[in-house]
Amino acid sequence: MQIVGYRSDAPALLISEAGAVRRQSLAPGTELAYTLAERHCAGTIDGECHVACERERAPYCELHTTPWAVANNRDSEAEHAIYLAAFAPAVFKVGVTRLERLETRLREQGADRAAHISTVPNGRIARERETAIGLEHDITERVRVATKLRGFGESVDESSWNDLLTEFDVRETFAFDYELGLDGRPLAETMLSGVVRGSKGRVLVLDHRDTTYAVDLRDLVGYELSEGATDRELQASLDGFA
């Protein structure tokens, strides 16, 4: 078995077994018991079939990596939304996506708050405006998963967020609750054993042996799997030693 992809809109892992691809649900309450083995290129998926690749580079080798420009040109003629997104406590970004995918895209990123600030005819104009807004207002266009993780269990700084919104003509606002019930920040780990608490963007939150872990789903892609919970020694919260 190999993890060959993931979905963050309806959280699931894509797992290849003997060339066939199945979905492993990551719905809250799902119990996972897998051990990670070697990692290599995840190859490609053709329909419901997996074409394997043994090259060492992971999650994808140079032959199976789609350039950003190519991926974004596929739907560049569709109407695009320009948005602002907030990640607790006070990390703000500007981004673009196809208008029809706006709310889905925000959830895929794990945004806590968001605002739709403009609609433009195509992706080229959207990306030009995105860059201009970022420079003019000193807002990033990218937020790393590690940065997002630092805000797990915290609330958005509403004052800073509202101050930012006053600089734009806001069309619609969004507030998301991922229902993780966190009392503090989970520990970052690469693993697939435990009970699913929930997901926020591409981050899976697991409870395992009295400790809550945050797993970047992209960091799992390419790993071979074996059945059975991990026996690897993991960092644990103080509660895990009780």
Helices and strands as residue ranges (DSSP letters): E 2-7, E 12-17, E 20-25, E 31-39, E 44-46, E 49-51, H 68-73, E 80-87, E 91-98, G 99-101, H 102-109, E 113-120, H 123-137, H 145-149, H 158-165, E 172-175, E 187-188, E 192-200, E 203-208, E 211-216, G 217-220, E 223-227, G 238-241
